Amino acid sequence: KGGEGGFDFDAADLYTAYQAALKQQSAVDFDDLILVPTGILQNDSSNRFKTRFTHIMVDEYQDINPAQYRLLKQLTQQGASLCAIGDSDQAIYAFRGADIGNFLNFEKDFSGAARVTLSENYRSTGSILNAASVLIGNNRSRIDKKVIATREQGSRITILSVPDDRTEGEAIVKEIEARIGGTSHHQMRQRGTAEDRSDRSYRFSDFCVIFRTHAQARALEEAFNASGIPYQVIGRKGSAQTKEIQETLAYLYSLAHPDGAGETAQPGDQESKLLSEADYFDPRAETVTLMTLHAAKGLEFPVVFITGVEDGLIPCTIMKDGVDIEEERRLFYVGMTRAKDELFLLHARSRFIHGQRFAPSSSPFIAELPGSCKEESAVADKVKKEKPEKKQMGLF
C-alpha cells in the first residue's frame, strides 16, 4: 500500500477494479489466456471443448508452470494424445514459476507414455559436450541419458584466471582480435605473432560473451569500446522497461480513480511486454553478442566466453539465500552447450560488483569438469612500477 509518486492504493481493491475493467471491455490479459480456458474446461460438463483437441504437442515441457499443467490435464481428460518435448537438464526458469517436477513425473502422470531419447548432438565438439555431460551428471533431479557428439573432439575448454573484471574484458577482446585478425593498429602490427587457435575465419557475430548478471556487463563494454569491436547487449534493463513499469502503474492508478483525479499515461505497447530477452537478439547483426545465461538458452555460437565463473556468481549465491544449486548447475550446463567450436571459462581473482570489491575463488563447477577436457592458464597481475625518487639538482 502506497509507494513512490504519491500513489496510495490497496492491491486487492486495485486487482478487483482491474478485472472489472477487463470484463467490461471483453478483454483478457496474458495470464488470463491460461486461467480463463482452465475455468471454462472445469465447467465443461458436456465435454464440448475437452474433445475438440485430439493431438496436443508441448515444446520445452520442462518449463511449464502449475497453471499450464492444470490446463493440459483438463485438455487430455477425454483421451487426447500428448507429446511433450523437453530436457530436464535445461530447466532454468524456476524463478518464473516453472516446476521441473512436471517433467520428471510425466510418465507417472500420463500412464502408458513412451519415451524417445534423442541422443546425438550435432552442435558442440566432443570436448565441450563430454565436459558438460560430466558436470550435469552431478544433479540428482534429472532423467539420465547419454548424449553422443557427432563432431570431432576439438580443442579443450580454456579455463582462464584473470586479475580482475577489467582484465577479464581485455582478455576476451584479445582472443577475439586474434581470430578476426586485429581491429586496432597495435593488433594489426602484431599479426602473425598472436596465437591463432583455429584455421577457420571468423566474423564478429560468431562470438558470444555470457554472464550471470547484468551487473557484469559494464566492465566488458568498456573493453569492447576501447577496442572498437562492435557489440550488442541483449536484454539489459534500461529506460524502456522502466517506462513500461511507469505506464502500467499509471494505467492501474487510472482504473482505481475513474474520475480522472491525479495524473495518468496510457497503457504502453502490450506486444512488447510479451517479449523475452532472447527476442531482442538479432542474428543478422555483425556484432559480438553480450547476454545473460538465461537469455542464451536456445542459441548457439562458434566461440563462447562465459565470464565470472566464480563462487558467488556461478553458482549465484552472492547476496542470496536458499539457492537451488542443481538449477544453477543446469544454467551453467546450458551456457556451456551454447558453444560449437571453442569455449572459454573466465574467473577473476578480484571483482567489483554490487558496489563492493570481492576476492572470489573459482566456481566449484570448474572442479567438476574432467581434466581431459580442459586446460587452465592465468593472466599475471600487473606489476606496479615504483616512481623514481626525485633528487635535488646541484648548482654545478
C-alpha positions in Angstrom: 0.0 0.0 0.0 1.4 3.4 -1.0 4.7 3.9 -2.8 6.7 6.4 -4.8 5.0 9.2 -6.7 2.3 9.7 -4.0 0.2 6.6 -5.0 -1.9 5.3 -2.2 -4.0 2.2 -3.0 -4.8 -1.3 -1.8 -3.6 -4.1 -4.0 -6.8 -6.2 -3.6 -9.0 -3.3 -4.5 -6.8 -2.5 -7.4 -6.9 -6.0 -8.7 -10.7 -6.1 -8.4 -11.0 -2.9 -10.4 -8.6 -4.2 -13.0 -10.6 -7.4 -13.5 -13.8 -5.4 -13.7 -12.3 -3.2 -16.4 -11.2 -6.1 -18.4 -14.6 -7.8 -18.2 -16.3 -4.5 -19.3 -14.1 -4.4 -22.4 -14.4 -8.1 -23.1 -10.7 -8.3 -22.8 -8.1 -10.6 -21.2 -4.5 -10.1 -20.2 -1.6 -12.5 -20.9 -2.1 -14.7 -17.8 -5.8 -15.0 -18.4 -5.0 -16.9 -21.6 -4.2 -19.8 -19.4 -6.5 -19.2 -16.4 -9.7 -18.5 -18.4 -9.6 -21.6 -20.6 -8.9 -23.7 -17.4 -12.0 -22.3 -15.8 -14.1 -23.0 -18.9 -12.9 -26.6 -19.1 -13.6 -27.2 -15.4 -17.3 -26.3 -16.1 -17.5 -28.1 -19.4 -19.9 -30.7 -18.3 -20.9 -31.6 -21.9 -17.2 -32.1 -22.8 -17.7 -29.8 -25.8 -14.2 -28.3 -25.5 -12.4 -31.2 -24.0 -13.0 -33.4 -27.1 -12.1 -30.7 -29.6 -8.3 -31.4 -29.5 -7.2 -34.9 -30.1 -3.4 -34.4 -30.5 -1.5 -32.0 -28.3 2.2 -31.1 -28.5 4.1 -29.1 -25.9 7.6 -27.9 -26.5 10.0 -27.1 -23.7 7.8 -29.1 -21.3 10.4 -28.8 -18.5 9.5 -25.1 -18.3 5.7 -25.3 -17.8 4.2 -23.8 -14.6 1.4 -25.3 -12.4 -1.3 -23.2 -14.2 -0.2 -24.6 -17.6 0.0 -28.1 -16.1 -3.6 -27.9 -14.9 -4.8 -26.7 -18.4 -3.0 -29.7 -20.0 -4.7 -32.1 -17.6 -8.1 -30.7 -18.5 -7.4 -30.9 -22.2 -6.3 -34.6 -22.0 -9.1 -35.9 -19.8 -11.0 -37.3 -22.7 -8.1 -39.3 -24.1 -6.3 -36.8 -26.3 -2.7 -37.8 -27.1 0.0 -35.6 -25.6 3.6 -35.3 -26.9 5.9 -33.5 -24.6 9.3 -32.3 -25.8 11.9 -31.2 -23.4 15.1 -31.7 -21.4 15.3 -31.9 -17.6 18.9 -30.7 -17.8 17.7 -27.4 -19.3 15.1 -26.5 -16.6 16.3 -23.0 -15.6 13.1 -21.0 -15.1 12.0 -21.8 -11.5 12.1 -18.0 -10.8 9.2 -17.7 -13.3 7.2 -20.4 -11.6 8.3 -23.4 -13.7 8.4 -26.7 -11.9 10.8 -29.4 -13.1 8.7 -32.0 -11.3 6.1 -31.8 -14.1 8.7 -33.1 -16.5 10.2 -35.7 -14.2 6.7 -37.1 -13.3 5.3 -37.1 -16.9 5.3 -40.9 -17.2 3.6 -41.2 -13.8 1.0 -38.5 -14.7 0.3 -39.9 -18.1 0.2 -43.6 -17.9 1.3 -45.6 -21.0 3.7 -42.9 -22.2 6.6 -43.9 -24.4 10.0 -42.3 -24.0 12.1 -41.4 -27.1 15.6 -40.1 -26.4 17.4 -38.0 -29.0 21.0 -39.0 -28.1 23.1 -37.4 -30.9 24.4 -33.9 -30.6 25.3 -32.1 -33.8 26.3 -28.8 -32.3 29.3 -29.0 -29.9 32.7 -30.6 -30.2 33.4 -33.8 -28.2 35.4 -31.9 -25.5 32.7 -29.4 -24.8 29.8 -32.0 -24.8 31.7 -34.5 -22.7 32.7 -31.9 -20.1 29.1 -30.6 -19.9 27.7 -34.1 -19.6 30.0 -34.9 -16.7 29.0 -31.7 -15.0 25.3 -32.2 -15.3 25.6 -35.8 -14.2 26.1 -34.5 -10.6 22.5 -33.5 -10.5 20.0 -35.9 -8.9 16.8 -34.4 -10.2 17.1 -35.3 -13.8 16.4 -38.0 -16.4 19.6 -39.7 -17.1 20.7 -40.0 -20.7 23.8 -40.5 -22.7 24.4 -37.8 -25.4 26.9 -38.6 -28.1 28.8 -35.9 -30.1 28.7 -36.4 -33.8 31.5 -33.9 -34.3 35.3 -34.2 -33.7 36.8 -34.0 -30.3 38.1 -30.4 -30.9 40.2 -28.2 -28.7 39.9 -28.4 -24.9 38.0 -25.9 -22.9 40.1 -23.0 -21.8 39.9 -22.1 -18.1 41.4 -18.6 -17.7 42.2 -16.9 -14.4 42.5 -13.1 -14.7 43.4 -10.4 -12.1 40.1 -8.5 -12.2 36.9 -7.8 -14.1 38.6 -5.2 -16.2 41.3 -7.6 -17.3 38.6 -10.1 -18.0 37.2 -7.9 -20.8 40.6 -7.2 -22.1 41.5 -10.9 -22.3 38.3 -11.6 -24.2 39.0 -8.8 -26.7 42.5 -10.2 -27.2 41.2 -13.6 -28.1 38.6 -12.2 -30.5 41.2 -10.0 -32.2 43.5 -13.0 -32.6 40.7 -14.8 -34.5 39.4 -11.8 -36.5 42.9 -10.6 -37.5 43.2 -7.5 -35.4 41.0 -4.4 -35.1 43.4 -1.9 -33.6 46.6 -0.5 -35.2 48.6 -2.3 -32.5 47.0 -5.6 -33.2 47.5 -5.2 -36.9 51.2 -4.7 -36.4 51.3 -7.8 -34.3 49.5 -10.0 -36.9 51.4 -13.2 -37.3 52.7 -13.3 -33.7 49.3 -13.7 -32.0 48.3 -17.2 -31.2 45.7 -18.5 -33.7 43.8 -21.5 -32.3 41.8 -22.1 -35.4 42.4 -22.4 -39.2 38.9 -21.0 -39.9 37.9 -17.4 -40.5 35.6 -15.8 -38.0 33.1 -12.9 -38.1 32.1 -10.7 -35.1 28.7 -12.5 -35.0 30.5 -15.8 -34.3 31.4 -14.7 -30.8 29.2 -14.6 -27.7 30.1 -13.3 -24.2 27.8 -14.8 -21.5 27.5 -13.6 -17.9 25.3 -14.5 -14.9 24.1 -11.0 -14.0 23.7 -7.7 -16.0 25.9 -6.0 -13.4 28.9 -7.7 -15.1 28.3 -6.1 -18.5 29.7 -2.7 -17.7 33.4 -3.7 -17.4 33.0 -5.8 -20.5 31.6 -2.9 -22.5 34.5 -0.7 -21.5 36.9 -3.2 -23.0 34.9 -3.5 -26.2 34.6 0.3 -26.6 38.3 0.7 -26.2 39.0 -1.9 -28.8 36.5 -0.7 -31.4 34.9 -4.1 -31.7 31.1 -3.8 -32.4 28.8 -5.5 -29.9 25.2 -5.7 -28.8 24.0 -6.2 -25.2 20.8 -8.3 -25.1 18.0 -7.8 -22.5 19.6 -5.1 -20.5 17.1 -3.5 -18.1 17.0 0.2 -19.1 14.8 3.1 -19.8 12.4 1.1 -22.0 11.5 -1.3 -19.2 11.3 1.5 -16.6 9.0 3.4 -18.9 6.7 0.4 -19.3 6.5 0.0 -15.5 5.6 3.6 -15.1 2.9 3.4 -17.8 1.5 0.2 -16.2 1.3 1.8 -12.7 -0.3 4.9 -14.2 -2.9 2.8 -16.0 -3.7 0.8 -12.9 -4.0 4.0 -10.9 -6.4 5.4 -13.5 -8.6 2.3 -13.1 -8.7 3.0 -9.3 -9.6 6.6 -10.0 -12.0 6.7 -12.9 -13.0 10.3 -12.1 -9.6 11.3 -13.5 -8.2 12.5 -10.2 -4.4 12.5 -10.2 -2.0 12.3 -13.1 -2.5 9.4 -15.7 0.0 7.6 -19.1 -2.0 5.4 -21.5 -1.1 1.7 -21.5 2.1 1.1 -23.4 2.6 -1.3 -26.3 1.2 -4.6 -25.0 3.1 -6.6 -27.5 6.5 -5.5 -26.3 5.6 -6.8 -22.8 5.4 -10.3 -24.1 8.9 -10.4 -25.4 11.7 -12.3 -23.6 15.3 -11.2 -23.5 16.3 -13.5 -26.4 13.6 -12.0 -28.6 15.8 -8.8 -28.8 18.7 -10.8 -30.3 19.3 -10.0 -33.9 21.4 -12.9 -35.5 21.9 -10.8 -38.6 23.8 -8.1 -36.8 27.6 -8.3 -37.4 28.4 -7.7 -33.8 29.7 -9.7 -30.8 26.8 -10.6 -28.6 26.8 -10.0 -24.8 24.0 -11.7 -22.9 23.0 -13.5 -19.7 23.0 -17.2 -19.3 19.2 -17.2 -19.2 18.9 -15.2 -22.4 21.4 -17.5 -24.2 19.1 -20.6 -24.0 18.3 -21.9 -27.4 21.1 -20.1 -29.2 24.5 -21.3 -30.5 27.8 -19.6 -31.4 31.1 -20.9 -32.7 33.1 -19.3 -29.8 31.6 -18.7 -26.4 33.1 -16.9 -23.4 31.4 -17.4 -20.0 32.6 -14.7 -17.6 32.5 -14.6 -13.8 32.8 -18.4 -13.3 33.4 -17.8 -9.7 31.9 -19.0 -6.4 29.2 -16.4 -5.7 28.3 -15.7 -9.3 28.2 -19.3 -10.7 26.5 -20.6 -8.7 24.9 -17.3 -7.9 24.9 -17.3 -4.1 26.1 -13.7 -3.6 23.6 -11.8 -1.5 21.1 -14.6 -1.9 19.6 -17.2 0.4 18.2 -20.6 -0.4 19.8 -21.0 -3.8 19.0 -24.2 -5.7 22.5 -25.5 -6.6 21.1 -28.0 -9.1 19.3 -25.3 -11.1 22.5 -23.2 -11.0 24.3 -26.2 -12.4 21.7 -26.6 -15.1 22.1 -23.0 -16.0 25.9 -23.4 -16.3 25.3 -26.5 -18.4 23.1 -24.5 -20.8 25.7 -21.8 -21.1 28.5 -24.4 -21.9 26.4 -26.1 -24.6 25.9 -22.9 -26.5 29.5 -23.3 -27.8 30.1 -25.1 -31.0 33.8 -24.9 -31.5 35.6 -23.2 -28.6 34.6 -22.5 -25.0 36.4 -20.1 -22.6 35.5 -20.1 -18.9 37.0 -16.9 -17.2 37.2 -16.2 -13.5 38.6 -13.1 -11.8 40.7 -13.0 -8.7 39.2 -9.7 -7.8 35.8 -8.4 -8.8 33.9 -5.2 -8.2 30.1 -5.9 -8.2 27.1 -4.5 -6.4 29.2 -1.7 -5.1 31.7 -4.0 -3.3 35.1 -5.4 -4.1 35.3 -9.2 -3.7 38.2 -11.7 -3.9 36.3 -14.7 -5.1 37.6 -18.2 -5.7 36.9 -20.1 -8.9 33.5 -21.7 -9.3 33.2 -25.2 -7.7 31.7 -26.3 -11.0 35.1 -25.9 -12.7 36.4 -28.7 -10.4 33.6 -30.9 -11.7 34.8 -30.8 -15.3 37.1 -33.7 -16.3 40.8 -32.8 -16.7 41.0 -34.4 -20.1 38.5 -31.8 -21.5 40.1 -28.6 -20.0 43.3 -26.6 -19.9 44.0 -23.9 -17.3 46.0 -20.8 -17.7 46.3 -17.4 -15.9 46.9 -13.8 -16.8 49.5 -12.4 -14.4 48.8 -9.5 -12.1 50.1 -6.2 -13.5 53.3 -5.1 -11.7 53.1 -1.6 -10.4 56.1 0.4 -11.3 57.6 2.4 -8.5 58.1 6.1 -9.2 61.8 7.1 -9.0 62.8 9.3 -6.1 63.2 12.9 -7.1 66.7 14.1 -6.3 67.7 17.7 -5.6 69.8 19.0 -8.5 73.1 20.6 -7.7 74.1 24.1 -8.7 77.1 22.8 -10.8 
